[in-house]
Amino acid sequence: MKIIKQMILVTLFLILVASIASAQGIPRATSPEEVGLSEERLQRISAWIQTDVDKKVVPGAVAMVLRKGKIAYYEAFGYQDREKNIPMTRDSIFRLASMTKPFTSLAIMMLAEEGKIQLPLPVSRYLPELKDLKVGVENKDPAIGKVELVLETPGREMTVHDLLRHTSGLTYGFLGKSMVKDRYNAVKINFDREQTNAELVTKLSQLPLQFHPGTAWDYSMSYDVLARIVEVISGVDFDTFVAERIVKPLKLTDTAFWVEGTERQARIAEPPIDPATGKRSPYIPDMTKRPKWISGGGGMVSTANDYVRFCLMFLNGGILDGVRLVSRKTIEHMTSNHVPPGYKYVQLQIGWPPPSLETGQGYGLGFGINCEPQRSPLPGSKGAYYWDSAYGNSFFVDPKEHLIAILMMQAPRQGLPYQYRMRHFVYQAIWD
């Protein structure tokens, strides 16, 4: 009798734990077919990634597909650390790089909803150091053929809106070649983990702009400037704001700007060692301690499960598990194209696709936007939004299909081809 009572208590406890986990997590479909996906066709993702793991094209990956609010596919492949023979797991932690940017744009929009930031205003309203920036224009003397960098007064100041849509005139020094980018690289502004956001803004105040604000879309350090605006307006460090206002309410248990604790640090996915040098890339940061530079453009870590919860909040119109971060109209605003016709588009060398009339792509406030699917070389619905990262991660959200797909890996050289193929493999599995 005593044993039976103990078994009943254990069963009730397990039911309670399962109930709590279900309430906090994302439900799983009984089968992919329940949410209109083909299980057989989804297995093409598995065959593709496992083959590349076996060929050592990539060390490993985690892939997730969610449709109609339920997980239809969630698998881990290969190695979290190939050299140490540590297998990849579904809860492996990845450096997000540029997939940090949607967190930053969300932080800005939360403050905008509270009336603390206004997107049309000049950035100098919040960061006075950036008041008198000049534009660097390369001028060639026809007589001697020498090229000089001439500084011009911009047609107007950059606005917060410009920062959000990458039309600020700022740039990245490591993407492409120009005399302005040479100055970025000379002060090591792109990869200096020892600078604070305040020090970064001071550096930028002493550098010329690549373009006149509001004339060109150029992927840039704009989101690092946005992170500093959040700090100035909120009065707290950017990582604190994100943790308290976004990560905690959404229950993103493994999302932060560094990885604390032995258990979590043991789950950090690592890129492969370069055979030519015998080392990992020096540009892959150590995430086991808090950095001085809390980068709004690329400093976070997360898991596939956490990131899909973040995306699900957007897909739900700003709410998840009864917690609303922003309004539905704010989400609509963020996921609409904000780059008008007539702007110059600078080719993005580490990701596809940049905003381009040719490919039907635009850019919102933290995302690429599929504006004209009939022009796109990749499948997708009008209004789908997405982004990727220099380390190989990518995601897309398709509101029309109630679809989210996440691919996490630390394989910088394979980012683009994997992004392309993941898009095809997910859409070909839709069968309803």
Buried (B, 14 or more C-beta within 10 A) or exposed (E): EEEEEEEEEEEEEEEEEEEEEEEEEBEBBEEBBBBBBBBEBBBBBBEBBBEBBEEEBBBBBBBBBBBBBBBBBBBBBBBBBBEEEBEBBBBBBBBBBBBBBBBBBBBBBBBBBEEBBBBEEBBBBBBEBBEEBBBBBEEEEEEEEEEEBEEEEBEEBBBBBBBBBBBBBBBBBBBBEBBBBEBBBEBEBBBBEEBBBEBBBBBBBEBBBBBBBBBBBBBBBBBBBBBBBBBEBBEBBBBBBBBEBBBEBBBBBBBBBBBEEEEBBEBBBBBBBEEEEEEBBEEBBEBEEEBEBBBBBBBBBBBBBBBBBBBBBBBBBBBBBEEEBBBEEBBBBBBBBBBEEEBEBBEBEBBBBBBBBEBBBBBBBBBBBBBEBEBBEBBBBBBBBBBBBBBBBBBBBBBEBBBBBBBBBBBBBBBBEBBBBBBEBBBBBBEE
